[in-house]
Amino acid sequence: MSRVTSIAWLGWRFVVVQPLRKALRRTPALERFGEAYFPDGCLPTPPEDRDVALAAAACTGCGLCESRCPVAEGARAVGAMGIQSIMRLHAKHLGEIANALPLLAPCRGCGACDAACPSGVPISRIVAHLHALATRRAGRARGSGGA
């Protein structure tokens, strides 16, 4: 297929085919999205989760925050797991975040870790968000008789 033929084909699809498909479609976009992604466990991400994920992605894992964290000094579970691991929890929280409640609970949001972060990651905000998420998930599990 020549380049001109390829461009003509794409133009045809853009000008004729796609508008016709859109006009003849009977199911709403959200329903089509759900049919395509929900069976695989892919759910829409709330805006606040996206904001926290973007903030957590800036973590370089340097460990400077741990030396300033009073919780890491006093709580064995946090000290053993490390604040970087708490940051990684955000990426893996879908099924197991409720189990992390004992790890997240000691944080009081003093901000000492935030001040120590050279990347400017709002660690205390992320931990507070994860704690709220874990609390909601644990409450739902208890309400359904799960835990």
N, CA, C and O atoms as a GROMACS GRO file, in nm:
protein
  588
    1MET      N    1   0.086  -0.118   0.000
    1MET     CA    2   0.000   0.000   0.000
    1MET      C    3   0.090   0.123   0.000
    1MET      O    4   0.182   0.133   0.082
    2SER      N    5   0.065   0.215  -0.089
    2SER     CA    6   0.148   0.335  -0.097
    2SER      C    7   0.108   0.434   0.013
    2SER      O    8   0.004   0.420   0.077
    3ARG      N    9   0.191   0.531   0.031
    3ARG     CA   10   0.164   0.633   0.132
    3ARG      C   11   0.038   0.712   0.098
    3ARG      O   12  -0.041   0.744   0.187
    4VAL      N   13   0.019   0.744  -0.028
    4VAL     CA   14  -0.099   0.820  -0.072
    4VAL      C   15  -0.226   0.738  -0.045
    4VAL      O   16  -0.327   0.793   0.000
    5THR      N   17  -0.220   0.609  -0.073
    5THR     CA   18  -0.335   0.521  -0.048
    5THR      C   19  -0.366   0.516   0.102
    5THR      O   20  -0.482   0.520   0.142
    6SER      N   21  -0.262   0.507   0.182
    6SER     CA   22  -0.281   0.501   0.328
    6SER      C   23  -0.345   0.629   0.380
    6SER      O   24  -0.436   0.624   0.463
    7ILE      N   25  -0.297   0.742   0.331
    7ILE     CA   26  -0.353   0.871   0.375
    7ILE      C   27  -0.498   0.884   0.328
    7ILE      O   28  -0.583   0.933   0.402
    8ALA      N   29  -0.526   0.840   0.206
    8ALA     CA   30  -0.664   0.845   0.155
    8ALA      C   31  -0.754   0.756   0.239
    8ALA      O   32  -0.868   0.794   0.270
    9TRP      N   33  -0.706   0.638   0.276
    9TRP     CA   34  -0.784   0.545   0.359
    9TRP      C   35  -0.814   0.608   0.496
    9TRP      O   36  -0.927   0.601   0.544
   10LEU      N   37  -0.714   0.668   0.558
   10LEU     CA   38  -0.735   0.732   0.688
   10LEU      C   39  -0.833   0.849   0.675
   10LEU      O   40  -0.918   0.869   0.762
   11GLY      N   41  -0.821   0.925   0.566
   11GLY     CA   42  -0.914   1.035   0.543
   11GLY      C   43  -1.057   0.986   0.528
   11GLY      O   44  -1.149   1.045   0.584
   12TRP      N   45  -1.076   0.879   0.453
   12TRP     CA   46  -1.209   0.818   0.435
   12TRP      C   47  -1.267   0.776   0.570
   12TRP      O   48  -1.383   0.803   0.599
   13ARG      N   49  -1.186   0.712   0.651
   13ARG     CA   50  -1.234   0.668   0.784
   13ARG      C   51  -1.268   0.788   0.871
   13ARG      O   52  -1.367   0.786   0.945
   14PHE      N   53  -1.188   0.893   0.864
   14PHE     CA   54  -1.209   1.011   0.947
   14PHE      C   55  -1.333   1.090   0.903
   14PHE      O   56  -1.411   1.136   0.987
   15VAL      N   57  -1.351   1.104   0.773
   15VAL     CA   58  -1.459   1.189   0.722
   15VAL      C   59  -1.592   1.116   0.710
   15VAL      O   60  -1.697   1.176   0.729
   16VAL      N   61  -1.589   0.985   0.678
   16VAL     CA   62  -1.713   0.913   0.650
   16VAL      C   63  -1.743   0.806   0.755
   16VAL      O   64  -1.850   0.808   0.816
   17VAL      N   65  -1.652   0.715   0.776
   17VAL     CA   66  -1.679   0.596   0.858
   17VAL      C   67  -1.704   0.632   1.005
   17VAL      O   68  -1.806   0.593   1.061
   18GLN      N   69  -1.612   0.706   1.066
   18GLN     CA   70  -1.626   0.737   1.209
   18GLN      C   71  -1.752   0.820   1.240
   18GLN      O   72  -1.822   0.788   1.336
   19PRO      N   73  -1.784   0.924   1.161
   19PRO     CA   74  -1.909   0.996   1.189
   19PRO      C   75  -2.033   0.907   1.175
   19PRO      O   76  -2.127   0.921   1.252
   20LEU      N   77  -2.033   0.817   1.078
   20LEU     CA   78  -2.146   0.725   1.062
   20LEU      C   79  -2.158   0.631   1.182
   20LEU      O   80  -2.267   0.609   1.234
   21ARG      N   81  -2.046   0.577   1.225
   21ARG     CA   82  -2.047   0.488   1.342
   21ARG      C   83  -2.101   0.562   1.465
   21ARG      O   84  -2.182   0.509   1.541
   22LYS      N   85  -2.055   0.685   1.482
   22LYS     CA   86  -2.100   0.764   1.596
   22LYS      C   87  -2.250   0.793   1.589
   22LYS      O   88  -2.319   0.787   1.690
   23ALA      N   89  -2.299   0.825   1.470
   23ALA     CA   90  -2.441   0.857   1.453
   23ALA      C   91  -2.530   0.735   1.473
   23ALA      O   92  -2.643   0.748   1.521
   24LEU      N   93  -2.481   0.618   1.437
   24LEU     CA   94  -2.563   0.497   1.446
   24LEU      C   95  -2.552   0.424   1.579
   24LEU      O   96  -2.626   0.330   1.605
   25ARG      N   97  -2.459   0.469   1.663
   25ARG     CA   98  -2.439   0.404   1.792
   25ARG      C   99  -2.558   0.429   1.883
   25ARG      O  100  -2.609   0.540   1.892
   26ARG      N  101  -2.601   0.326   1.950
   26ARG     CA  102  -2.717   0.339   2.039
   26ARG      C  103  -2.679   0.336   2.187
   26ARG      O  104  -2.755   0.383   2.271
   27THR      N  105  -2.564   0.282   2.219
   27THR     CA  106  -2.526   0.274   2.361
   27THR      C  107  -2.440   0.395   2.398
   27THR      O  108  -2.356   0.438   2.319
   28PRO      N  109  -2.462   0.450   2.518
   28PRO     CA  110  -2.383   0.565   2.562
   28PRO      C  111  -2.235   0.527   2.583
   28PRO      O  112  -2.202   0.410   2.603
   29ALA      N  113  -2.150   0.626   2.578
   29ALA     CA  114  -2.005   0.604   2.589
   29ALA      C  115  -1.967   0.536   2.721
   29ALA      O  116  -1.883   0.446   2.721
   30LEU      N  117  -2.026   0.578   2.831
   30LEU     CA  118  -1.991   0.518   2.960
   30LEU      C  119  -2.027   0.370   2.964
   30LEU      O  120  -1.954   0.290   3.021
   31GLU      N  121  -2.138   0.335   2.903
   31GLU     CA  122  -2.179   0.195   2.899
   31GLU      C  123  -2.081   0.114   2.814
   31GLU      O  124  -2.045   0.002   2.851
   32ARG      N  125  -2.038   0.169   2.700
   32ARG     CA  126  -1.940   0.098   2.616
   32ARG      C  127  -1.807   0.084   2.690
   32ARG      O  128  -1.741  -0.019   2.681
   33PHE      N  129  -1.768   0.189   2.763
   33PHE     CA  130  -1.646   0.183   2.842
   33PHE      C  131  -1.656   0.069   2.944
   33PHE      O  132  -1.564  -0.011   2.960
   34GLY      N  133  -1.770   0.064   3.012
   34GLY     CA  134  -1.791  -0.040   3.112
   34GLY      C  135  -1.785  -0.180   3.053
   34GLY      O  136  -1.725  -0.270   3.112
   35GLU      N  137  -1.846  -0.198   2.939
   35GLU     CA  138  -1.844  -0.330   2.873
   35GLU      C  139  -1.702  -0.371   2.836
   35GLU      O  140  -1.668  -0.488   2.842
   36ALA      N  141  -1.621  -0.274   2.797
   36ALA     CA  142  -1.485  -0.305   2.754
   36ALA      C  143  -1.388  -0.326   2.870
   36ALA      O  144  -1.299  -0.410   2.860
   37TYR      N  145  -1.404  -0.252   2.980
   37TYR     CA  146  -1.303  -0.253   3.084
   37TYR      C  147  -1.345  -0.313   3.218
   37TYR      O  148  -1.262  -0.373   3.285
   38PHE      N  149  -1.470  -0.299   3.260
   38PHE     CA  150  -1.511  -0.346   3.392
   38PHE      C  151  -1.493  -0.496   3.412
   38PHE      O  152  -1.453  -0.537   3.522
   39PRO      N  153  -1.519  -0.582   3.311
   39PRO     CA  154  -1.498  -0.725   3.334
   39PRO      C  155  -1.353  -0.759   3.371
   39PRO      O  156  -1.329  -0.859   3.438
   40ASP      N  157  -1.257  -0.678   3.327
   40ASP     CA  158  -1.116  -0.701   3.358
   40ASP      C  159  -1.074  -0.638   3.490
   40ASP      O  160  -0.957  -0.647   3.528
   41GLY      N  161  -1.167  -0.573   3.559
   41GLY     CA  162  -1.136  -0.510   3.686
   41GLY      C  163  -1.083  -0.368   3.673
   41GLY      O  164  -1.038  -0.310   3.772
   42CYS      N  165  -1.087  -0.313   3.554
   42CYS     CA  166  -1.041  -0.175   3.534
   42CYS      C  167  -1.156  -0.080   3.565
   42CYS      O  168  -1.261  -0.084   3.501
   43LEU      N  169  -1.136   0.004   3.663
   43LEU     CA  170  -1.239   0.098   3.705
   43LEU      C  171  -1.192   0.240   3.682
   43LEU      O  172  -1.071   0.266   3.687
   44PRO      N  173  -1.284   0.332   3.658
   44PRO     CA  174  -1.243   0.472   3.645
   44PRO      C  175  -1.179   0.521   3.775
   44PRO      O  176  -1.224   0.487   3.885
   45THR      N  177  -1.075   0.600   3.762
   45THR     CA  178  -1.004   0.652   3.878
   45THR      C  179  -1.060   0.788   3.916
   45THR      O  180  -1.066   0.878   3.833
   46PRO      N  181  -1.102   0.803   4.041
   46PRO     CA  182  -1.152   0.934   4.085
   46PRO      C  183  -1.040   1.040   4.073
   46PRO      O  184  -0.923   1.007   4.087
   47PRO      N  185  -1.078   1.165   4.047
   47PRO     CA  186  -0.976   1.271   4.031
   47PRO      C  187  -0.881   1.284   4.150
   47PRO      O  188  -0.762   1.308   4.130
   48GLU      N  189  -0.932   1.267   4.273
   48GLU     CA  190  -0.843   1.280   4.389
   48GLU      C  191  -0.739   1.168   4.392
   48GLU      O  192  -0.626   1.191   4.435
   49ASP      N  193  -0.776   1.047   4.346
   49ASP     CA  194  -0.678   0.938   4.337
   49ASP      C  195  -0.573   0.967   4.231
   49ASP      O  196  -0.455   0.938   4.250
   50ARG      N  197  -0.615   1.026   4.120
   50ARG     CA  198  -0.519   1.061   4.014
   50ARG      C  199  -0.420   1.165   4.065
   50ARG      O  200  -0.301   1.155   4.039
   51ASP      N  201  -0.470   1.265   4.137
   51ASP     CA  202  -0.382   1.371   4.190
   51ASP      C  203  -0.280   1.313   4.287
   51ASP      O  204  -0.162   1.348   4.281
   52VAL      N  205  -0.324   1.224   4.374
   52VAL     CA  206  -0.234   1.163   4.471
   52VAL      C  207  -0.134   1.072   4.400
   52VAL      O  208  -0.017   1.068   4.437
   53ALA      N  209  -0.179   0.998   4.300
   53ALA     CA  210  -0.088   0.910   4.224
   53ALA      C  211   0.019   0.991   4.153
   53ALA      O  212   0.136   0.950   4.150
   54LEU      N  213  -0.019   1.105   4.097
   54LEU     CA  214   0.082   1.190   4.031
   54LEU      C  215   0.184   1.242   4.132
   54LEU      O  216   0.303   1.248   4.104
   55ALA      N  217   0.135   1.280   4.249
   55ALA     CA  218   0.226   1.329   4.353
   55ALA      C  219   0.318   1.218   4.400
   55ALA      O  220   0.438   1.241   4.419
   56ALA      N  221   0.265   1.097   4.419
   56ALA     CA  222   0.345   0.983   4.465
   56ALA      C  223   0.448   0.941   4.360
   56ALA      O  224   0.555   0.891   4.395
   57ALA      N  225   0.416   0.961   4.233
   57ALA     CA  226   0.508   0.921   4.126
   57ALA      C  227   0.637   1.002   4.128
   57ALA      O  228   0.738   0.960   4.071
   58ALA      N  229   0.636   1.117   4.194
   58ALA     CA  230   0.756   1.201   4.201
   58ALA      C  231   0.857   1.148   4.303
   58ALA      O  232   0.970   1.196   4.308
   59CYS      N  233   0.817   1.049   4.385
   59CYS     CA  234   0.907   0.993   4.486
   59CYS      C  235   1.022   0.920   4.416
   59CYS      O  236   1.000   0.833   4.331
   60THR      N  237   1.145   0.955   4.454
   60THR     CA  238   1.262   0.890   4.395
   60THR      C  239   1.313   0.774   4.481
   60THR      O  240   1.403   0.701   4.439
   61GLY      N  241   1.256   0.757   4.600
   61GLY     CA  242   1.297   0.648   4.688
   61GLY      C  243   1.430   0.675   4.757
   61GLY      O  244   1.501   0.581   4.793
   62CYS      N  245   1.465   0.801   4.776
   62CYS     CA  246   1.595   0.835   4.836
   62CYS      C  247   1.604   0.800   4.984
   62CYS      O  248   1.713   0.774   5.035
   63GLY      N  249   1.491   0.798   5.054
   63GLY     CA  250   1.489   0.762   5.196
   63GLY      C  251   1.514   0.876   5.292
   63GLY      O  252   1.517   0.853   5.412
   64LEU      N  253   1.533   0.997   5.243
   64LEU     CA  254   1.558   1.110   5.333
   64LEU      C  255   1.440   1.139   5.424
   64LEU      O  256   1.457   1.190   5.535
   65CYS      N  257   1.320   1.107   5.379
   65CYS     CA  258   1.201   1.132   5.460
   65CYS      C  259   1.198   1.045   5.585
   65CYS      O  260   1.150   1.087   5.690
   66GLU      N  261   1.250   0.923   5.574
   66GLU     CA  262   1.244   0.830   5.688
   66GLU      C  263   1.325   0.880   5.807
   66GLU      O  264   1.286   0.859   5.922
   67SER      N  265   1.436   0.945   5.780
   67SER     CA  266   1.520   0.992   5.891
   67SER      C  267   1.453   1.105   5.969
   67SER      O  268   1.488   1.128   6.085
   68ARG      N  269   1.358   1.173   5.909
   68ARG     CA  270   1.289   1.284   5.976
   68ARG      C  271   1.153   1.244   6.032
   68ARG      O  272   1.090   1.324   6.102
   69CYS      N  273   1.107   1.123   6.004
   69CYS     CA  274   0.973   1.081   6.043
   69CYS      C  275   0.971   1.027   6.185
   69CYS      O  276   1.037   0.927   6.214
   70PRO      N  277   0.898   1.092   6.276
   70PRO     CA  278   0.890   1.042   6.413
   70PRO      C  279   0.817   0.908   6.422
   70PRO      O  280   0.842   0.831   6.514
   71VAL      N  281   0.729   0.880   6.328
   71VAL     CA  282   0.658   0.752   6.328
   71VAL      C  283   0.755   0.640   6.293
   71VAL      O  284   0.750   0.533   6.355
   72ALA      N  285   0.843   0.662   6.196
   72ALA     CA  286   0.939   0.559   6.156
   72ALA      C  287   1.032   0.525   6.272
   72ALA      O  288   1.074   0.410   6.286
   73GLU      N  289   1.066   0.625   6.355
   73GLU     CA  290   1.152   0.599   6.470
   73GLU      C  291   1.080   0.515   6.576
   73GLU      O  292   1.139   0.425   6.635
   74GLY      N  293   0.952   0.544   6.598
   74GLY     CA  294   0.881   0.479   6.708
   74GLY      C  295   0.800   0.357   6.671
   74GLY      O  296   0.773   0.274   6.758
   75ALA      N  297   0.761   0.343   6.547
   75ALA     CA  298   0.676   0.231   6.509
   75ALA      C  299   0.756   0.130   6.427
   75ALA      O  300   0.804   0.161   6.318
   76ARG      N  301   0.770   0.012   6.481
   76ARG     CA  302   0.847  -0.091   6.413
   76ARG      C  303   0.792  -0.124   6.274
   76ARG      O  304   0.868  -0.143   6.180
   77ALA      N  305   0.660  -0.130   6.263
   77ALA     CA  306   0.600  -0.169   6.135
   77ALA      C  307   0.636  -0.069   6.025
   77ALA      O  308   0.667  -0.109   5.913
   78VAL      N  309   0.633   0.059   6.057
   78VAL     CA  310   0.667   0.160   5.957
   78VAL      C  311   0.815   0.159   5.930
   78VAL      O  312   0.858   0.167   5.815
   79GLY      N  313   0.895   0.148   6.034
   79GLY     CA  314   1.040   0.145   6.017
   79GLY      C  315   1.084   0.027   5.934
   79GLY      O  316   1.175   0.039   5.852
   80ALA      N  317   1.021  -0.088   5.955
   80ALA     CA  318   1.058  -0.208   5.881
   80ALA      C  319   1.014  -0.200   5.736
   80ALA      O  320   1.083  -0.248   5.646
   81MET      N  321   0.899  -0.140   5.712
   81MET     CA  322   0.846  -0.136   5.577
   81MET      C  323   0.901  -0.017   5.499
   81MET      O  324   0.924  -0.028   5.379
   82GLY      N  325   0.922   0.092   5.564
   82GLY     CA  326   0.977   0.210   5.498
   82GLY      C  327   0.869   0.296   5.436
   82GLY      O  328   0.766   0.246   5.389
   83ILE      N  329   0.894   0.425   5.436
   83ILE     CA  330   0.797   0.518   5.379
   83ILE      C  331   0.787   0.499   5.228
   83ILE      O  332   0.680   0.520   5.170
   84GLN      N  333   0.898   0.459   5.163
   84GLN     CA  334   0.890   0.435   5.019
   84GLN      C  335   0.790   0.325   4.988
   84GLN      O  336   0.721   0.330   4.886
   85SER      N  337   0.782   0.226   5.074
   85SER     CA  338   0.685   0.119   5.053
   85SER      C  339   0.544   0.171   5.067
   85SER      O  340   0.453   0.126   4.997
   86ILE      N  341   0.524   0.265   5.159
   86ILE     CA  342   0.392   0.327   5.172
   86ILE      C  343   0.358   0.400   5.043
   86ILE      O  344   0.243   0.398   4.999
   87MET      N  345   0.457   0.465   4.983
   87MET     CA  346   0.433   0.533   4.857
   87MET      C  347   0.392   0.433   4.749
   87MET      O  348   0.303   0.462   4.669
   88ARG      N  349   0.455   0.317   4.747
   88ARG     CA  350   0.420   0.216   4.647
   88ARG      C  351   0.283   0.156   4.672
   88ARG      O  352   0.222   0.101   4.580
   89LEU      N  353   0.234   0.165   4.795
   89LEU     CA  354   0.100   0.115   4.825
   89LEU      C  355  -0.005   0.178   4.735
   89LEU      O  356  -0.103   0.114   4.699
   90HIS      N  357   0.017   0.305   4.700
   90HIS     CA  358  -0.083   0.373   4.619
   90HIS      C  359  -0.104   0.302   4.487
   90HIS      O  360  -0.216   0.295   4.437
   91ALA      N  361   0.002   0.249   4.430
   91ALA     CA  362  -0.009   0.180   4.303
   91ALA      C  363  -0.074   0.041   4.319
   91ALA      O  364  -0.129  -0.012   4.223
   92LYS      N  365  -0.067  -0.015   4.437
   92LYS     CA  366  -0.113  -0.152   4.456
   92LYS      C  367  -0.232  -0.162   4.551
   92LYS      O  368  -0.260  -0.271   4.601
   93HIS      N  369  -0.302  -0.053   4.577
   93HIS     CA  370  -0.402  -0.049   4.683
   93HIS      C  371  -0.535  -0.114   4.651
   93HIS      O  372  -0.617  -0.131   4.741
   94LEU      N  373  -0.559  -0.151   4.528
   94LEU     CA  374  -0.693  -0.193   4.491
   94LEU      C  375  -0.750  -0.304   4.578
   94LEU      O  376  -0.865  -0.296   4.621
   95GLY      N  377  -0.673  -0.408   4.604
   95GLY     CA  378  -0.730  -0.519   4.679
   95GLY      C  379  -0.688  -0.526   4.824
   95GLY      O  380  -0.765  -0.576   4.907
   96GLU      N  381  -0.570  -0.479   4.857
   96GLU     CA  382  -0.513  -0.508   4.988
   96GLU      C  383  -0.494  -0.386   5.078
   96GLU      O  384  -0.434  -0.399   5.185
   97ILE      N  385  -0.541  -0.272   5.040
   97ILE     CA  386  -0.513  -0.150   5.118
   97ILE      C  387  -0.570  -0.158   5.260
   97ILE      O  388  -0.511  -0.100   5.351
   98ALA      N  389  -0.680  -0.226   5.279
   98ALA     CA  390  -0.738  -0.235   5.414
   98ALA      C  391  -0.642  -0.305   5.510
   98ALA      O  392  -0.643  -0.276   5.630
   99ASN      N  393  -0.559  -0.395   5.459
   99ASN     CA  394  -0.461  -0.464   5.544
   99ASN      C  395  -0.348  -0.372   5.589
   99ASN      O  396  -0.275  -0.406   5.682
  100ALA      N  397  -0.333  -0.258   5.525
  100ALA     CA  398  -0.225  -0.164   5.558
  100ALA      C  399  -0.266  -0.064   5.665
  100ALA      O  400  -0.186   0.023   5.701
  101LEU      N  401  -0.387  -0.073   5.717
  101LEU     CA  402  -0.433   0.024   5.818
  101LEU      C  403  -0.339   0.036   5.938
  101LEU      O  404  -0.309   0.148   5.978
  102PRO      N  405  -0.290  -0.075   5.996
  102PRO     CA  406  -0.199  -0.060   6.111
  102PRO      C  407  -0.070   0.014   6.075
  102PRO      O  408  -0.010   0.080   6.160
  103LEU      N  409  -0.028   0.002   5.951
  103LEU     CA  410   0.092   0.070   5.907
  103LEU      C  411   0.069   0.219   5.885
  103LEU      O  412   0.156   0.301   5.913
  104LEU      N  413  -0.049   0.253   5.834
  104LEU     CA  414  -0.080   0.392   5.801
  104LEU      C  415  -0.130   0.472   5.921
  104LEU      O  416  -0.115   0.595   5.924
  105ALA      N  417  -0.191   0.405   6.018
  105ALA     CA  418  -0.257   0.473   6.130
  105ALA      C  419  -0.165   0.560   6.216
  105ALA      O  420  -0.209   0.666   6.260
  106PRO      N  421  -0.040   0.521   6.243
  106PRO     CA  422   0.043   0.604   6.333
  106PRO      C  423   0.075   0.743   6.280
  106PRO      O  424   0.109   0.832   6.359
  107CYS      N  425   0.066   0.766   6.150
  107CYS     CA  426   0.101   0.896   6.094
  107CYS      C  427   0.001   1.002   6.141
  107CYS      O  428  -0.120   0.983   6.129
  108ARG      N  429   0.052   1.112   6.193
  108ARG     CA  430  -0.033   1.221   6.240
  108ARG      C  431  -0.025   1.343   6.149
  108ARG      O  432  -0.083   1.448   6.180
  109GLY      N  433   0.044   1.330   6.039
  109GLY     CA  434   0.051   1.439   5.943
  109GLY      C  435   0.132   1.558   5.990
  109GLY      O  436   0.096   1.672   5.961
  110CYS      N  437   0.239   1.534   6.063
  110CYS     CA  438   0.318   1.645   6.117
  110CYS      C  439   0.392   1.720   6.006
  110CYS      O  440   0.425   1.838   6.023
  111GLY      N  441   0.419   1.654   5.895
  111GLY     CA  442   0.483   1.720   5.783
  111GLY      C  443   0.635   1.718   5.785
  111GLY      O  444   0.699   1.776   5.698
  112ALA      N  445   0.695   1.652   5.884
  112ALA     CA  446   0.841   1.646   5.891
  112ALA      C  447   0.898   1.575   5.767
  112ALA      O  448   1.003   1.613   5.715
  113CYS      N  449   0.828   1.472   5.721
  113CYS     CA  450   0.874   1.400   5.602
  113CYS      C  451   0.861   1.488   5.478
  113CYS      O  452   0.946   1.483   5.389
  114ASP      N  453   0.756   1.569   5.472
  114ASP     CA  454   0.737   1.659   5.358
  114ASP      C  455   0.853   1.758   5.348
  114ASP      O  456   0.904   1.785   5.240
  115ALA      N  457   0.894   1.811   5.463
  115ALA     CA  458   1.002   1.909   5.465
  115ALA      C  459   1.135   1.846   5.423
  115ALA      O  460   1.220   1.915   5.368
  116ALA      N  461   1.152   1.718   5.450
  116ALA     CA  462   1.278   1.651   5.418
  116ALA      C  463   1.286   1.604   5.273
  116ALA      O  464   1.394   1.571   5.224
  117CYS      N  465   1.174   1.600   5.204
  117CYS     CA  466   1.172   1.545   5.069
  117CYS      C  467   1.233   1.642   4.968
  117CYS      O  468   1.183   1.753   4.950
  118PRO      N  469   1.343   1.601   4.902
  118PRO     CA  470   1.405   1.690   4.804
  118PRO      C  471   1.322   1.704   4.675
  118PRO      O  472   1.340   1.799   4.599
  119SER      N  473   1.230   1.611   4.652
  119SER     CA  474   1.146   1.616   4.532
  119SER      C  475   1.017   1.692   4.555
  119SER      O  476   0.940   1.714   4.461
  120GLY      N  477   0.991   1.732   4.679
  120GLY     CA  478   0.869   1.807   4.710
  120GLY      C  479   0.743   1.722   4.712
  120GLY      O  480   0.634   1.774   4.691
  121VAL      N  481   0.758   1.593   4.736
  121VAL     CA  482   0.643   1.503   4.740
  121VAL      C  483   0.565   1.530   4.869
  121VAL      O  484   0.624   1.532   4.977
  122PRO      N  485   0.433   1.550   4.860
  122PRO     CA  486   0.352   1.574   4.981
  122PRO      C  487   0.320   1.441   5.050
  122PRO      O  488   0.208   1.391   5.043
  123ILE      N  489   0.420   1.385   5.116
  123ILE     CA  490   0.410   1.250   5.172
  123ILE      C  491   0.297   1.241   5.274
  123ILE      O  492   0.220   1.146   5.271
  124SER      N  493   0.286   1.338   5.363
  124SER     CA  494   0.181   1.331   5.466
  124SER      C  495   0.042   1.335   5.403
  124SER      O  496  -0.050   1.270   5.452
  125ARG      N  497   0.025   1.411   5.294
  125ARG     CA  498  -0.104   1.414   5.224
  125ARG      C  499  -0.134   1.278   5.159
  125ARG      O  500  -0.247   1.231   5.162
  126ILE      N  501  -0.032   1.216   5.103
  126ILE     CA  502  -0.050   1.085   5.040
  126ILE      C  503  -0.085   0.981   5.144
  126ILE      O  504  -0.176   0.900   5.124
  127VAL      N  505  -0.013   0.982   5.256
  127VAL     CA  506  -0.041   0.886   5.364
  127VAL      C  507  -0.182   0.908   5.418
  127VAL      O  508  -0.253   0.811   5.445
  128ALA      N  509  -0.223   1.033   5.436
  128ALA     CA  510  -0.359   1.062   5.485
  128ALA      C  511  -0.464   1.011   5.385
  128ALA      O  512  -0.566   0.956   5.425
  129HIS      N  513  -0.438   1.030   5.257
  129HIS     CA  514  -0.531   0.981   5.153
  129HIS      C  515  -0.540   0.829   5.157
  129HIS      O  516  -0.649   0.773   5.153
  130LEU      N  517  -0.424   0.762   5.166
  130LEU     CA  518  -0.424   0.616   5.172
  130LEU      C  519  -0.493   0.566   5.299
  130LEU      O  520  -0.563   0.465   5.296
  131HIS      N  521  -0.472   0.637   5.411
  131HIS     CA  522  -0.538   0.598   5.537
  131HIS      C  523  -0.690   0.608   5.523
  131HIS      O  524  -0.762   0.518   5.567
  132ALA      N  525  -0.737   0.716   5.464
  132ALA     CA  526  -0.882   0.732   5.444
  132ALA      C  527  -0.936   0.623   5.353
  132ALA      O  528  -1.043   0.568   5.378
  133LEU      N  529  -0.862   0.592   5.248
  133LEU     CA  530  -0.903   0.487   5.155
  133LEU      C  531  -0.907   0.351   5.224
  133LEU      O  532  -1.001   0.273   5.207
  134ALA      N  533  -0.804   0.323   5.303
  134ALA     CA  534  -0.798   0.196   5.376
  134ALA      C  535  -0.912   0.185   5.477
  134ALA      O  536  -0.970   0.078   5.493
  135THR      N  537  -0.943   0.296   5.544
  135THR     CA  538  -1.051   0.296   5.642
  135THR      C  539  -1.184   0.268   5.574
  135THR      O  540  -1.265   0.189   5.624
  136ARG      N  541  -1.208   0.332   5.458
  136ARG     CA  542  -1.333   0.306   5.384
  136ARG      C  543  -1.340   0.160   5.339
  136ARG      O  544  -1.445   0.096   5.352
  137ARG      N  545  -1.230   0.108   5.287
  137ARG     CA  546  -1.230  -0.031   5.240
  137ARG      C  547  -1.249  -0.129   5.356
  137ARG      O  548  -1.321  -0.228   5.342
  138ALA      N  549  -1.186  -0.102   5.470
  138ALA     CA  550  -1.202  -0.190   5.586
  138ALA      C  551  -1.346  -0.185   5.635
  138ALA      O  552  -1.402  -0.288   5.674
  139GLY      N  553  -1.406  -0.066   5.635
  139GLY     CA  554  -1.546  -0.051   5.676
  139GLY      C  555  -1.641  -0.128   5.584
  139GLY      O  556  -1.736  -0.192   5.630
  140ARG      N  557  -1.613  -0.121   5.454
  140ARG     CA  558  -1.696  -0.197   5.359
  140ARG      C  559  -1.680  -0.347   5.379
  140ARG      O  560  -1.776  -0.422   5.370
  141ALA      N  561  -1.556  -0.391   5.407
  141ALA     CA  562  -1.532  -0.534   5.428
  141ALA      C  563  -1.605  -0.582   5.553
  141ALA      O  564  -1.663  -0.691   5.554
  142ARG      N  565  -1.603  -0.500   5.658
  142ARG     CA  566  -1.674  -0.537   5.782
  142ARG      C  567  -1.824  -0.538   5.758
  142ARG      O  568  -1.895  -0.626   5.807
  143GLY      N  569  -1.872  -0.440   5.682
  143GLY     CA  570  -2.016  -0.429   5.654
  143GLY      C  571  -2.068  -0.545   5.572
  143GLY      O  572  -2.184  -0.584   5.585
  144SER      N  573  -1.981  -0.601   5.486
  144SER     CA  574  -2.025  -0.714   5.404
  144SER      C  575  -1.995  -0.848   5.470
  144SER      O  576  -2.022  -0.954   5.414
  145GLY      N  577  -1.939  -0.841   5.593
  145GLY     CA  578  -1.909  -0.964   5.666
  145GLY      C  579  -1.775  -1.022   5.626
  145GLY      O  580  -1.745  -1.136   5.661
  146GLY      N  581  -1.691  -0.944   5.553
  146GLY     CA  582  -1.565  -0.995   5.504
  146GLY      C  583  -1.456  -1.000   5.607
  146GLY      O  584  -1.380  -1.096   5.608
  147ALA      N  585  -1.445  -0.899   5.696
  147ALA     CA  586  -1.333  -0.898   5.788
  147ALA      C  587  -1.378  -0.875   5.928
  147ALA      O  588  -1.297  -0.872   6.020
   0.00000   0.00000   0.00000
